[in-house]
Protein backbone atom coordinates (compact mmCIF):
# COMPACT_ATOMS: atom_id res chain seq x y z
CA UNK A 1 0.00 0.00 0.00
CA UNK A 2 1.52 3.31 -1.04
CA UNK A 3 1.43 6.45 1.02
CA UNK A 4 -0.71 9.29 -0.25
CA UNK A 5 1.34 12.23 -1.46
CA UNK A 6 1.17 15.40 0.53
CA UNK A 7 0.30 18.31 -1.66
CA UNK A 8 1.78 21.60 -0.56
CA UNK A 9 -0.78 24.35 -0.19
CA UNK A 10 -0.39 26.91 -2.88
CA UNK A 11 -0.30 30.56 -1.98
CA UNK A 12 -3.35 32.51 -2.96
CA UNK A 13 -1.46 35.42 -4.49
CA UNK A 14 1.94 37.03 -4.79
CA UNK A 15 3.12 40.17 -3.04
CA UNK A 16 2.88 42.53 -5.99
CA UNK A 17 -0.59 41.39 -7.05
CA UNK A 18 -4.00 42.40 -5.80
CA UNK A 19 -5.78 40.05 -3.37
CA UNK A 20 -7.24 36.94 -4.95
CA UNK A 21 -9.27 35.47 -2.07
CA UNK A 22 -12.63 36.85 -1.03
CA UNK A 23 -11.49 37.70 2.49
CA UNK A 24 -8.38 39.36 1.07
CA UNK A 25 -10.57 41.45 -1.22
CA UNK A 26 -12.69 42.45 1.77
CA UNK A 27 -9.56 43.44 3.65
CA UNK A 28 -8.33 45.55 0.73
CA UNK A 29 -11.73 47.18 0.27
CA UNK A 30 -11.95 48.05 3.95
CA UNK A 31 -8.38 49.36 3.75
CA UNK A 32 -9.40 51.77 0.98
CA UNK A 33 -12.44 52.85 3.02
CA UNK A 34 -10.21 53.33 6.08
CA UNK A 35 -7.78 55.51 4.17
CA UNK A 36 -10.66 57.61 2.79
CA UNK A 37 -12.09 58.04 6.31
CA UNK A 38 -8.68 59.01 7.70
CA UNK A 39 -8.22 61.57 4.91
CA UNK A 40 -11.75 62.90 5.40
CA UNK A 41 -11.15 63.16 9.14
CA UNK A 42 -7.90 65.05 8.67
CA UNK A 43 -9.08 67.45 5.98
CA UNK A 44 -12.72 68.08 6.91
CA UNK A 45 -13.89 66.86 10.31
CA UNK A 46 -10.97 67.96 12.49
CA UNK A 47 -10.77 71.55 11.15
CA UNK A 48 -14.55 72.00 11.55
CA UNK A 49 -14.60 70.65 15.11
CA UNK A 50 -11.66 72.88 16.06
CA UNK A 51 -13.48 76.00 14.86
CA UNK A 52 -16.83 75.25 16.50
CA UNK A 53 -17.42 74.25 20.08
CA UNK A 54 -19.80 71.48 21.06
CA UNK A 55 -18.79 69.08 18.29
CA UNK A 56 -16.46 66.90 20.36
CA UNK A 57 -19.00 64.07 20.36
CA UNK A 58 -19.17 64.12 16.56
CA UNK A 59 -15.37 63.99 16.39
CA UNK A 60 -15.24 61.07 18.81
CA UNK A 61 -17.94 59.14 16.92
CA UNK A 62 -16.13 59.68 13.61
CA UNK A 63 -12.81 58.58 15.16
CA UNK A 64 -14.45 55.45 16.56
CA UNK A 65 -16.05 54.59 13.21
CA UNK A 66 -12.67 55.04 11.51
CA UNK A 67 -10.97 52.80 14.07
CA UNK A 68 -13.64 50.11 13.61
CA UNK A 69 -13.04 50.19 9.87
CA UNK A 70 -9.26 49.92 10.35
CA UNK A 71 -9.73 47.11 12.88
CA UNK A 72 -12.05 45.12 10.64
CA UNK A 73 -9.66 45.57 7.73
CA UNK A 74 -6.71 44.40 9.82
CA UNK A 75 -8.47 41.44 11.38
CA UNK A 76 -9.80 40.24 8.03
CA UNK A 77 -6.29 40.73 6.64
CA UNK A 78 -4.84 38.59 9.42
CA UNK A 79 -7.38 35.88 8.68
CA UNK A 80 -6.53 36.06 4.99
CA UNK A 81 -2.82 35.77 5.76
CA UNK A 82 -3.15 32.85 8.13
CA UNK A 83 -6.07 30.84 6.78
CA UNK A 84 -6.00 31.55 3.04
CA UNK A 85 -2.26 32.22 2.62
CA UNK A 86 -2.92 35.58 0.99
CA UNK A 87 0.31 37.47 0.28
CA UNK A 88 -0.89 40.64 -1.41
CA UNK A 89 0.68 43.98 -0.53
CA UNK A 90 -2.76 45.42 0.24
CA UNK A 91 -3.39 42.80 2.93
CA UNK A 92 0.01 43.47 4.51
CA UNK A 93 -0.69 47.22 4.54
CA UNK A 94 -4.07 46.59 6.19
CA UNK A 95 -2.46 44.49 8.92
CA UNK A 96 0.31 47.07 9.47
CA UNK A 97 -2.23 49.91 9.74
CA UNK A 98 -4.19 47.83 12.25
CA UNK A 99 -1.06 47.20 14.34
CA UNK A 100 -0.23 50.92 14.24
CA UNK A 101 -3.76 51.92 15.28
CA UNK A 102 -3.85 49.45 18.16
CA UNK A 103 -0.37 50.49 19.27
CA UNK A 104 -1.26 54.18 19.27
CA UNK A 105 -4.43 53.49 21.24
CA UNK A 106 -2.66 51.32 23.82
CA UNK A 107 0.44 53.54 24.20
CA UNK A 108 -0.99 55.82 26.93
CA UNK A 109 -1.85 52.80 29.06
CA UNK A 110 1.52 51.11 28.63
CA UNK A 111 3.69 54.11 29.40
CA UNK A 112 4.65 54.37 33.09
CA UNK A 113 3.40 57.58 34.65
N, C-alpha and C positions, 0 to 999 in steps of 0.2 A: 504494500500500500504506500503510495507516494504522498509526501507532505504537500499540502496546498501552498502555493506561492503567496508570499505577502506582497501586496501591491502597495507601493508608497503613495501616500496621499499627495495629489498634485495641488500646487498652490492655485488659488483662485485667480490671482492677477499679479503682474509685476509692479515694481515700484513706480515706474514712470507712466503707467497706464491709469485710466479711470477705474473706479471700483466695478467689479463684475458680479458680485453677489448682491442679493436684494438688501441684506442688512448693511452692507458696505455702501450701497447707493443711498439708503436712508441716512447713514452717518454723514455722507458727503452733502446731501441735501440739507440736513440740519446744520452742518458746518457753514454752508453758504448763508442760511437764515441767521445763524448766530453772528456772522461777520456783518451782515446788513444791520442787525439790531444793535451791535456795538457801535457801528458807524453812525447810525441814527441817534443813538444815545449821546455820542460825543458831539455831533454837529448840531442837533436840534434840541433834544430834551434837556441836557445839562445847561446850556446857555439860557433857555427860557426859565428853568427853575431857579437859576441864580438871580435873574432879574426880578422875579415876582416872588413874594412871600406866600406861604401857605400851600405850596406845591410839593412839599417834601414827601408826602405820601405817594403822589404820582411818580416821583423819581424813584422811590423805594420799590414800588410795584413794577415799574419798568425794569429796574435792575434785577429784581427777582425773576421776572419772566425771561430776561436775557440769560441769567445764570441757569435756569431750568433748560433752556434750549441748548446751551453749551454742555450741560451735564448729560442730557439725553444723547447729544451727538457723540460725546466722549464714551459713554457707556456702550452705546450701540457699536462704536468703533472698536472698543475692547472686545466685545463679543465677536465682531467680524474677524478680528485678528486671531483670537484664540480658537473659536469654533469653526470658522469657515476658511481660515488661513489666507485671509485677504491681506495683500501687501501693497495696496495703492498709497500714493503719497497723500491723498486727501484723507484717508483714514488715519494715517500717522499724525497729520496736522490736527485732526479732530481730537485725538487722544492727548496730544501735547497741549492743546488749548485747554482741555479739561483738567489736566494736571496743574497747569498754571493757575486756572481759576480756583481750584480747590486749595492750592498752596497759598494763594493770596488771601483767601477767606479764612484759612486756619492760622496764618502767620501771627495775628495779634494774640491768639490763645497759646501759642507755643513759645512766644518770647517771654523770658523771665522779666518780671516787673522791677 
